[in-house]
């Protein structure tokens, strides 16, 4: 029996990237704070989306495109739909390093670990660490630069970690876990190897 070359079993990379980005865009639209999530009550998926994008999508432009999409959703929600602009301050730009941490963690996970049962614990550890760093940038940036906390201090910020990080971590792990389940199921059902950003 002739073995099927691995290259022949891989999905078309460009098509895969396009489909995955479209899925991430739809999920972000449905879960972004103050958007459709106000009506269907889904946990926010932005951090998981950037981790997944970093893990699978090779072109760096995808990071900027995903960030621009999130920015556009927020602008439309606030200025067109009349949503709350409480978080839309100069500190908003701290989301760039926050999402960048998730993107780079996804890149690292693809290059060093991959999606294998044996490496899943390490991949989860990378995801948890990146989520914590991302939370420091986003929540810490808002606390320090939004202008709402004139007496900002490290001791004043620590309770915010205790209050907000567990929920952020739970949502990120849940969405990333769903992505991992879909990955494993898709490979088993199709017999094809899903590409990641290390290809």
Backbone bond lengths (Angstrom), bond angles and torsions (degrees), N, CA, C in turn:
res aa  C-N    CA-C-N  psi(-1)  N-CA   C-N-CA  omega(-1)  CA-C   N-CA-C  phi
1 X - - - 1.471 - - 1.534 109.85 -
2 X 1.317 117.08 127.45 1.454 121.21 -177.16 1.523 110.16 -81.00
3 X 1.320 115.18 129.77 1.464 119.30 179.37 1.525 109.83 -72.64
4 X 1.324 115.96 140.51 1.457 120.57 177.67 1.520 108.37 -80.68
5 X 1.325 119.12 124.30 1.461 120.86 179.36 1.523 111.02 -56.11
6 X 1.336 114.72 144.38 1.462 119.52 -179.18 1.520 110.82 -58.80
7 X 1.349 116.93 -40.85 1.464 120.18 -178.40 1.522 111.42 -59.18
8 X 1.352 115.63 -35.14 1.461 119.30 -178.77 1.521 111.48 -72.22
9 X 1.335 115.95 -22.68 1.459 119.56 -178.01 1.529 112.36 -89.96
10 X 1.327 116.73 -9.09 1.456 119.44 179.97 1.531 110.70 -78.35
11 X 1.312 115.44 147.56 1.451 120.21 175.42 1.525 109.73 -72.30
12 X 1.311 117.12 155.70 1.455 121.33 173.99 1.526 108.70 -58.92
13 X 1.336 116.78 120.14 1.456 121.12 -170.55 1.524 112.45 -65.59
14 X 1.316 117.17 -44.58 1.466 119.14 -178.32 1.523 111.60 -64.79
15 X 1.313 116.01 -41.68 1.462 119.34 178.06 1.525 110.53 -64.29
16 X 1.317 115.98 -41.93 1.462 120.60 179.57 1.526 110.53 -60.81
17 X 1.347 116.70 -47.02 1.462 120.60 179.41 1.529 111.31 -59.20
18 X 1.333 116.14 -43.64 1.468 120.50 -177.96 1.521 111.47 -65.37
19 X 1.327 116.38 -44.21 1.464 120.37 -179.49 1.526 110.31 -65.83
20 X 1.333 116.67 -44.19 1.463 119.87 -179.20 1.525 110.92 -63.68
21 X 1.323 117.39 -43.08 1.465 119.57 179.07 1.526 110.57 -61.76
22 X 1.327 116.42 -40.30 1.467 120.19 178.79 1.525 110.77 -62.58
23 X 1.328 117.00 -41.58 1.463 120.89 178.59 1.531 110.22 -63.64
24 X 1.338 116.77 -46.05 1.461 120.24 179.08 1.528 111.04 -61.46
25 X 1.323 116.40 -37.34 1.463 120.28 179.02 1.525 111.23 -64.55
26 X 1.325 116.63 -43.79 1.463 120.80 179.84 1.527 110.44 -64.48
27 X 1.331 116.14 -43.42 1.465 120.05 -179.74 1.526 110.47 -64.61
28 X 1.330 116.85 -40.69 1.466 119.58 178.09 1.524 111.01 -63.53
29 X 1.316 116.65 -40.55 1.462 120.61 178.56 1.525 111.04 -61.22
30 X 1.334 116.06 -36.12 1.461 120.66 -176.95 1.519 113.28 -80.11
31 X 1.341 117.01 -21.98 1.462 118.52 -171.76 1.515 114.67 -120.59
32 X 1.316 117.55 -7.10 1.467 120.22 -179.21 1.529 109.31 -57.47
33 X 1.333 118.82 136.42 1.469 120.11 179.45 1.522 112.03 -53.83
34 X 1.310 115.98 139.51 1.465 124.27 177.67 1.522 112.79 67.77
35 X 1.340 117.13 19.47 1.466 118.84 174.58 1.517 108.04 -114.24
36 X 1.344 117.59 -128.47 1.460 119.24 -179.60 1.520 112.54 -67.94
37 X 1.342 116.97 -18.41 1.458 119.51 -179.61 1.528 111.81 -63.06
38 X 1.337 116.95 -20.47 1.464 119.43 176.46 1.521 111.52 -65.31
39 X 1.329 116.04 -23.14 1.461 120.43 -175.03 1.530 112.77 -104.63
40 X 1.336 117.16 -32.64 1.458 118.88 -176.34 1.524 112.57 -111.11
41 X 1.343 116.92 -2.73 1.465 122.42 169.09 1.534 113.24 56.09
42 X 1.314 116.64 50.93 1.455 121.29 174.61 1.526 109.47 -97.32
43 X 1.343 117.73 143.24 1.468 119.08 175.55 1.520 110.48 -65.05
44 X 1.328 115.83 147.07 1.460 121.36 -175.42 1.527 111.24 -68.68
45 X 1.324 115.90 141.92 1.459 120.39 -172.46 1.522 114.46 -118.20
46 X 1.332 118.88 8.51 1.462 120.25 -173.21 1.525 112.80 -56.94
47 X 1.328 118.12 -47.58 1.460 119.76 -177.67 1.520 111.02 -62.89
48 X 1.324 116.85 -45.25 1.464 120.15 178.37 1.519 110.78 -63.53
49 X 1.328 117.67 -36.81 1.459 121.05 -179.50 1.521 111.13 -62.87
50 X 1.320 117.48 -42.44 1.464 119.91 179.34 1.525 111.36 -70.48
51 X 1.324 117.70 -34.10 1.464 120.10 175.52 1.524 110.21 -65.25
52 X 1.320 116.45 -46.95 1.466 121.28 179.80 1.527 110.59 -63.36
53 X 1.327 116.90 -42.52 1.463 120.04 178.36 1.523 110.92 -62.23
54 X 1.325 117.00 -42.71 1.458 119.97 177.82 1.516 112.54 -64.65
55 X 1.326 116.13 -34.24 1.466 120.81 -178.94 1.527 111.31 -70.39
56 X 1.323 117.10 -40.59 1.465 120.33 -170.43 1.528 115.16 -103.92
57 X 1.320 118.16 -37.84 1.467 120.41 -169.28 1.525 110.56 -95.62
58 X 1.322 116.66 120.55 1.457 121.13 -175.04 1.531 114.20 -74.82
59 X 1.345 120.25 -47.43 1.471 119.95 -176.81 1.530 112.28 -58.83
60 X 1.334 116.41 128.18 1.465 120.68 -179.68 1.525 111.99 -65.69
61 X 1.323 115.84 -23.88 1.459 119.91 -179.68 1.525 111.83 -59.39
62 X 1.329 116.49 -25.04 1.463 120.17 -179.85 1.530 111.09 -62.31
63 X 1.334 116.90 -33.40 1.468 119.64 178.18 1.525 110.50 -62.25
64 X 1.338 115.98 -49.22 1.461 120.19 -179.88 1.524 111.52 -64.66
65 X 1.332 116.06 -37.83 1.468 119.93 -179.96 1.523 110.83 -65.23
66 X 1.337 116.53 -40.96 1.460 120.09 -179.84 1.524 110.71 -68.73
67 X 1.335 116.05 -39.20 1.465 119.19 177.33 1.527 110.51 -65.00
68 X 1.334 116.40 -43.12 1.467 120.53 179.17 1.522 111.08 -61.53
69 X 1.330 116.36 -36.93 1.461 119.88 177.89 1.524 110.62 -63.87
70 X 1.333 116.42 -46.38 1.458 119.88 178.21 1.519 111.77 -60.29
71 X 1.331 116.03 -41.85 1.466 120.90 178.16 1.526 110.69 -62.32
72 X 1.324 116.20 -44.16 1.468 120.59 -179.95 1.523 111.39 -63.08
73 X 1.334 116.22 -41.28 1.466 119.81 177.98 1.526 110.26 -60.14
74 X 1.340 116.12 -44.60 1.462 120.03 -179.05 1.527 111.66 -64.64
75 X 1.332 116.55 -43.39 1.464 120.50 -179.18 1.529 110.82 -62.54
76 X 1.329 116.42 -46.62 1.467 120.36 -179.97 1.522 110.51 -63.57
77 X 1.331 115.92 -42.95 1.465 119.82 -178.74 1.525 111.53 -62.36
78 X 1.344 116.30 -41.62 1.462 120.35 -176.12 1.528 112.10 -78.46
79 X 1.336 116.08 -49.18 1.468 119.38 -170.01 1.526 114.35 -94.28
80 X 1.318 117.58 -17.94 1.463 120.20 179.25 1.525 111.18 -105.72
81 X 1.347 115.51 -43.89 1.457 119.64 -175.88 1.522 112.95 -94.19
82 X 1.335 116.75 -5.07 1.457 119.67 176.31 1.511 114.65 78.58
83 X 1.338 117.31 24.48 1.456 120.75 178.96 1.521 111.82 -74.36
84 X 1.314 115.77 172.35 1.462 121.37 -178.92 1.528 110.77 -69.62
85 X 1.337 115.44 135.27 1.456 120.79 176.26 1.516 112.14 -106.86
86 X 1.331 116.84 22.14 1.466 121.37 -175.84 1.524 112.23 -56.36
87 X 1.322 117.01 -41.07 1.466 120.81 -176.65 1.528 112.74 -88.55
88 X 1.327 117.27 -2.45 1.464 120.74 -175.14 1.527 109.13 -90.97
89 X 1.328 116.33 76.29 1.461 123.70 -179.93 1.525 108.20 -123.22
90 X 1.325 116.83 -174.10 1.461 120.52 177.15 1.528 110.82 -59.64
91 X 1.335 116.15 -25.31 1.463 120.58 179.20 1.524 112.19 -69.00
92 X 1.329 117.68 -12.56 1.472 120.90 178.95 1.516 111.15 -54.49
93 X 1.333 116.58 -35.06 1.468 119.47 -175.30 1.516 112.73 -72.32
94 X 1.326 117.71 -8.49 1.465 119.91 172.01 1.522 110.97 -69.48
95 X 1.339 116.42 -10.69 1.465 119.03 174.28 1.525 111.54 -67.93
96 X 1.335 117.69 -23.87 1.473 119.53 177.90 1.528 111.54 -60.27
97 X 1.350 119.68 -54.87 1.465 118.00 175.98 1.524 112.79 -67.90
98 X 1.334 117.20 -29.90 1.469 119.51 178.85 1.522 110.79 -63.31
99 X 1.326 116.59 -48.95 1.464 120.20 178.39 1.524 110.93 -72.20
100 X 1.334 115.97 -31.91 1.462 119.24 177.56 1.517 112.13 -61.95
101 X 1.329 116.85 -36.77 1.466 120.40 177.76 1.524 110.91 -62.11
102 X 1.327 116.40 -40.67 1.464 120.15 178.83 1.525 110.79 -68.44
103 X 1.315 116.74 -42.21 1.469 121.81 179.16 1.529 110.78 -59.94
104 X 1.338 116.30 -48.64 1.461 120.58 -178.88 1.521 111.23 -66.25
105 X 1.320 117.18 -35.39 1.466 120.01 176.62 1.520 110.61 -64.20
106 X 1.335 116.85 -40.09 1.455 120.17 175.56 1.513 111.69 -62.49
107 X 1.341 116.27 -41.94 1.459 121.39 177.21 1.536 110.83 -59.48
108 X 1.329 114.63 -46.97 1.464 120.11 179.80 1.523 110.55 -61.53
109 X 1.326 116.54 -43.98 1.457 120.04 -179.55 1.511 112.53 -60.97
110 X 1.329 117.09 -39.55 1.465 120.61 179.49 1.519 111.26 -68.85
111 X 1.338 116.51 -41.94 1.461 120.78 -175.25 1.523 112.84 -74.69
112 X 1.325 117.16 -36.59 1.467 120.56 -172.71 1.523 114.35 -104.39
113 X 1.313 117.42 -24.63 1.460 119.53 -172.37 1.519 112.92 -119.75
114 X 1.318 117.56 -50.99 1.460 120.46 -176.49 1.521 111.15 77.44
115 X 1.323 114.96 176.45 1.464 121.05 -179.10 1.522 108.75 -101.84
116 X 1.346 115.84 83.77 1.456 121.85 178.41 1.522 108.59 -131.87
117 X 1.319 117.75 149.46 1.469 119.75 179.71 1.526 112.69 -53.83
118 X 1.337 116.92 -38.68 1.462 120.16 -176.28 1.524 112.69 -69.21
119 X 1.324 117.04 -26.17 1.466 120.04 -176.42 1.528 113.26 -101.84
120 X 1.323 117.31 -0.97 1.463 119.90 -177.86 1.535 113.31 -59.16
121 X 1.357 119.65 -42.43 1.471 118.16 178.20 1.525 112.64 -58.53
122 X 1.334 116.76 -42.35 1.466 120.02 178.78 1.523 110.79 -66.79
123 X 1.329 116.54 -38.20 1.467 120.42 179.43 1.531 110.59 -65.48
124 X 1.326 116.31 -39.09 1.466 120.47 177.07 1.529 110.28 -64.49
125 X 1.341 116.50 -39.75 1.466 120.25 178.38 1.526 110.92 -63.01
126 X 1.333 116.40 -41.70 1.468 120.59 177.00 1.525 110.09 -61.78
127 X 1.324 116.56 -43.20 1.467 121.39 179.90 1.524 111.01 -62.43
128 X 1.324 116.88 -44.02 1.472 120.47 179.90 1.528 111.01 -64.05
129 X 1.337 116.21 -44.22 1.460 119.97 179.10 1.517 112.07 -62.57
130 X 1.334 115.92 -43.13 1.462 120.00 179.52 1.525 111.28 -65.29
131 X 1.322 116.74 -37.43 1.463 120.39 179.01 1.524 110.93 -64.44
132 X 1.328 116.23 -38.15 1.467 119.80 177.77 1.526 110.86 -65.48
133 X 1.337 116.37 -46.26 1.470 120.30 178.70 1.526 110.14 -61.60
134 X 1.324 115.73 -43.46 1.461 120.38 179.20 1.524 111.15 -60.86
135 X 1.326 116.25 -40.76 1.462 120.63 178.74 1.522 111.64 -64.58
136 X 1.339 116.34 -35.52 1.461 119.48 176.57 1.528 110.68 -62.54
137 X 1.332 116.23 -41.90 1.463 119.97 179.11 1.528 111.80 -67.08
138 X 1.332 115.90 -49.18 1.467 119.27 -173.82 1.526 112.28 -74.37
139 X 1.318 116.74 -57.41 1.463 120.04 -178.58 1.526 111.00 -69.65
140 X 1.344 115.63 -41.61 1.461 119.47 178.55 1.517 111.77 -65.75
141 X 1.340 116.04 -39.57 1.456 119.50 177.93 1.517 111.94 -63.81
142 X 1.329 116.23 -41.53 1.463 120.21 178.12 1.524 110.60 -63.62
143 X 1.323 116.20 -42.19 1.461 120.82 -179.38 1.530 111.01 -64.15
144 X 1.341 115.96 -39.98 1.462 119.96 -174.20 1.525 113.69 -83.42
145 X 1.351 117.35 -34.64 1.465 119.44 -168.21 1.530 115.65 -117.72
146 X 1.315 118.07 -5.52 1.471 118.92 -175.42 1.523 113.08 -71.32
147 X 1.326 116.57 -23.68 1.459 120.28 -177.02 1.515 113.92 91.20
148 X 1.332 116.18 -3.51 1.466 119.79 179.75 1.530 112.53 -84.51
149 X 1.331 116.74 -13.29 1.471 120.44 -174.74 1.530 108.63 -127.05
150 X 1.323 118.68 80.61 1.469 121.61 -176.11 1.521 113.54 -63.78
151 X 1.313 117.74 -24.43 1.467 121.28 -179.84 1.525 110.95 -106.26
152 X 1.322 116.94 38.55 1.467 121.35 -177.35 1.523 111.28 -59.73
153 X 1.330 115.07 138.38 1.463 121.62 178.60 1.516 108.62 -153.17
154 X 1.323 115.73 164.95 1.462 120.14 178.52 1.523 110.11 -61.19
155 X 1.318 116.61 -43.99 1.465 119.75 -179.69 1.526 111.36 -64.42
156 X 1.322 116.59 -30.81 1.456 119.38 177.85 1.516 112.92 -76.57
157 X 1.344 116.03 -24.88 1.462 120.03 -178.78 1.527 112.55 -82.11
158 X 1.318 117.94 -31.08 1.469 121.08 -175.60 1.530 113.32 -54.95
159 X 1.341 119.86 -42.81 1.471 118.44 177.50 1.526 113.27 -61.97
160 X 1.333 117.60 -27.01 1.458 120.19 177.88 1.526 111.16 -68.77
161 X 1.335 116.65 -34.42 1.469 119.76 175.33 1.518 109.46 -63.27
162 X 1.327 115.66 -47.28 1.467 120.49 -179.91 1.524 111.49 -61.41
163 X 1.318 116.53 -34.07 1.465 120.53 -176.32 1.532 112.55 -79.90
164 X 1.330 117.13 -43.07 1.465 120.00 -169.81 1.524 115.02 -102.87
165 X 1.343 117.90 -29.55 1.465 118.96 -173.31 1.526 113.91 -64.97
166 X 1.338 120.64 -42.63 1.471 118.82 -179.10 1.525 113.08 -56.05
167 X 1.323 117.66 -43.20 1.462 120.14 179.02 1.516 112.12 -66.60
168 X 1.333 116.19 -39.92 1.465 120.51 177.61 1.517 110.65 -62.75
169 X 1.332 116.61 -44.20 1.461 120.72 -179.97 1.519 110.99 -64.76
170 X 1.325 117.20 -42.83 1.467 120.55 -179.47 1.526 111.01 -61.80
171 X 1.336 116.87 -44.06 1.469 120.21 179.50 1.518 111.13 -64.72
172 X 1.333 116.55 -42.06 1.467 120.64 -178.41 1.521 110.96 -66.16
173 X 1.323 117.09 -44.13 1.465 120.49 178.31 1.524 111.17 -64.18
174 X 1.314 116.89 -38.25 1.469 120.34 -179.45 1.521 111.39 -63.78
175 X 1.333 116.77 -49.48 1.465 120.01 -178.91 1.523 111.80 -67.77
176 X 1.333 117.05 -41.78 1.465 119.69 178.39 1.525 110.49 -66.02
177 X 1.332 116.71 -36.19 1.460 120.10 176.35 1.511 112.15 -63.20
178 X 1.329 116.54 -39.32 1.463 120.07 176.19 1.522 110.79 -62.68
179 X 1.333 116.52 -39.98 1.466 120.36 178.19 1.523 110.87 -63.39
180 X 1.335 117.01 -39.94 1.465 120.69 178.82 1.524 111.21 -65.19
181 X 1.327 116.47 -41.06 1.471 120.31 178.45 1.521 110.62 -62.88
182 X 1.327 116.55 -43.73 1.468 120.48 178.29 1.521 110.39 -62.77
183 X 1.329 117.37 -40.95 1.467 122.00 178.71 1.523 110.95 -58.57
184 X 1.325 116.20 -52.62 1.467 120.90 -177.18 1.519 110.75 -63.87
185 X 1.337 116.69 -43.64 1.465 120.35 -179.80 1.523 111.28 -64.44
186 X 1.333 117.09 -41.45 1.466 120.69 -178.59 1.522 111.15 -64.12
187 X 1.326 117.13 -41.20 1.464 119.51 179.71 1.520 111.30 -66.80
188 X 1.320 116.75 -38.80 1.469 119.26 -179.24 1.522 111.90 -71.96
189 X 1.317 116.48 -37.11 1.462 119.60 -177.57 1.525 112.52 -75.71
190 X 1.331 116.40 -36.34 1.467 119.92 -176.42 1.518 113.22 -95.78
191 X 1.330 116.91 -19.18 1.456 119.77 -175.49 1.516 112.82 71.32
192 X 1.322 117.18 14.78 1.457 122.09 -179.46 1.525 110.54 -110.87
193 X 1.316 115.21 152.28 1.455 121.33 179.30 1.519 108.77 -91.00
194 X 1.316 117.15 121.96 1.459 120.29 178.36 1.526 109.63 -74.44
195 X 1.322 117.97 131.03 1.466 120.04 179.84 1.518 111.27 -72.93
196 X 1.341 116.22 153.28 1.457 120.30 172.44 1.526 108.24 -128.78
197 X 1.324 117.09 -176.87 1.461 120.18 -173.29 1.518 113.48 -72.93
198 X 1.342 118.36 -5.94 1.463 121.00 178.49 1.517 112.50 -86.44
199 X 1.368 118.42 -6.88 1.462 119.66 -175.43 1.529 110.19 -68.60
